[in-house]
């Protein structure tokens, strides 16, 4: 027979209050979906399925849904390929994926641990890409396809370019230094839409 836990009422009320606060934050910021844990191919499938349901409920049109899916797939692949998983587990800093909406746009915010060695390079790359217009992004995409081989992690550096191209907007990025080896990288992609 399973053991029955006797949870004191005081602790139960505290948990209820915390859940209510989380629910209020999600409502206030119009967050459609929040995920915090490891991101891999299996969890990515689940995240995409839930995203589809949430977008249908929100009333987003097909074109907007396609853009969100394209951007989200790239974001999930970036997390999956570049998160320092052992560090994330030991530091208890899992990856984060958020889908939200505002009056005229949807947004995808992701966060994951990366090596500090990669943080400076990534910040520079984002700064360069954010300065490019639509044609500039198209040209750098073609150039990268032709002149860049695949990295040991399986990418050719096209993910960020794709995110900017498919979202049609600049990305916002922040790097929080955790220690001498790691930083927590947060990126927000905005998809303009009427939702």
TORMAR-726745 format. One record per residue (C-alpha): residue in one letter; x, y, z. Coordinates in steps of 0.1 Angstrom, whole numbers. Example, Ala and Ser with C-alpha at 12.3 -4.5 7.8 and 13.67 -1.06 7.14 Angstrom:
  residu      X      Y      Z
       A    123    -45     78
       S    137    -11     71
END
This chain:
  residu      X      Y      Z
       X      0      0      0
       X     14     34     -9
       X     24     57     19
       X      0     86     25
       X     18    119     31
       X      5    142     57
       X     11    177     42
       X      5    205     67
       X    -21    230     57
       X      3    259     60
       X     27    244     34
       X     -3    236     11
       X    -15    272     13
       X     20    285      5
       X     22    263    -26
       X    -13    274    -37
       X     -2    310    -33
       X     30    304    -54
       X      9    287    -81
       X    -16    316    -81
       X     13    341    -84
       X     28    322   -114
       X     -6    321   -130
       X    -10    358   -125
       X     24    365   -141
       X     15    344   -171
       X    -18    362   -175
       X     -3    397   -170
       X     24    391   -195
       X      2    371   -219
       X     24    340   -218
       X      9    312   -238
       X     34    286   -228
       X     64    283   -205
       X     88    253   -204
       X    118    248   -181
       X    139    217   -184
       X    162    199   -208
       X    156    204   -245
       X    161    174   -268
       X    144    159   -298
       X    117    143   -277
       X    109    174   -256
       X    110    195   -288
       X     82    175   -303
       X     61    180   -272
       X     69    217   -271
       X     59    221   -308
       X     26    202   -302
       X     17    223   -272
       X     26    254   -292
       X      3    244   -320
       X    -26    240   -295
       X    -19    273   -278
       X    -16    292   -312
       X    -50    277   -323
       X    -66    289   -290
       X    -50    323   -295
       X    -66    327   -329
       X    -33    332   -348
       X    -36    329   -386
       X    -18    302   -407
       X     10    325   -418
       X     18    336   -383
       X     17    300   -370
       X     41    290   -398
       X     65    318   -388
       X     63    309   -351
       X     70    272   -358
       X     99    280   -381
       X    115    303   -355
       X    107    280   -326
       X    123    250   -344
       X    155    270   -349
       X    155    281   -313
       X    149    246   -300
       X    177    233   -322
       X    201    260   -309
       X    193    250   -273
       X    196    213   -280
       X    229    216   -298
       X    246    243   -277
       X    235    239   -241
       X    261    228   -216
       X    239    200   -203
       X    261    187   -175
       X    266    222   -162
       X    229    229   -164
       X    222    198   -143
       X    248    205   -117
       X    240    242   -114
       X    202    235   -115
       X    199    260   -144
       X    177    242   -169
       X    169    256   -203
       X    138    278   -207
       X    114    283   -236
       X     86    309   -234
       X     59    317   -260
       X     39    349   -254
       X     18    375   -272
       X     13    412   -271
       X    -10    435   -290
       X      7    432   -324
       X     32    404   -320
       X     41    370   -307
       X     74    363   -290
       X     97    334   -283
       X    122    338   -255
       X    147    311   -248
       X    175    307   -222
       X    203    282   -218
       X    238    278   -204
       X    267    283   -228
       X    305    285   -223
       X    319    320   -218
       X    342    313   -247
       X    312    312   -270
       X    293    341   -254
       X    316    368   -268
       X    315    352   -303
       X    277    348   -302
       X    272    384   -290
       X    293    397   -319
       X    275    375   -344
       X    240    387   -331
       X    252    423   -333
       X    263    419   -369
       X    232    401   -380
       X    209    426   -362
       X    224    454   -384
       X    215    437   -416
       X    183    443   -436
       X    163    415   -454
       X    186    414   -484
       X    217    414   -463
       X    204    385   -443
       X    196    367   -475
       X    232    373   -488
       X    249    361   -456
       X    226    331   -456
       X    237    321   -491
       X    274    328   -484
       X    272    307   -452
       X    256    278   -471
       X    283    279   -498
       X    314    286   -477
       X    308    270   -443
       X    311    234   -434
       X    292    217   -406
       X    305    222   -371
       X    311    192   -347
       X    277    200   -331
       X    260    196   -365
       X    253    232   -375
       X    267    255   -402
       X    258    287   -383
       X    225    292   -401
       X    202    290   -371
       X    205    326   -360
       X    203    339   -396
       X    171    318   -401
       X    156    332   -369
       X    161    368   -380
       X    149    360   -416
       X    118    340   -406
       X    108    364   -377
       X    113    395   -398
       X    127    413   -368
       X    159    418   -348
       X    166    395   -319
       X    172    407   -283
       X    200    389   -265
       X    215    390   -230
       X    243    371   -214
       X    244    367   -176
       X    278    355   -164
       X    273    326   -140
       X    309    318   -132
       X    344    317   -149
       X    332    291   -174
       X    295    296   -180
       X    270    323   -189
       X    232    321   -192
       X    222    332   -227
       X    187    346   -232
       X    173    354   -266
       X    140    369   -276
       X    126    366   -312
       X     96    387   -321
       X     71    377   -348
       X     49    406   -359
       X     13    395   -362
       X    -23    403   -354
       X    -33    378   -328
END
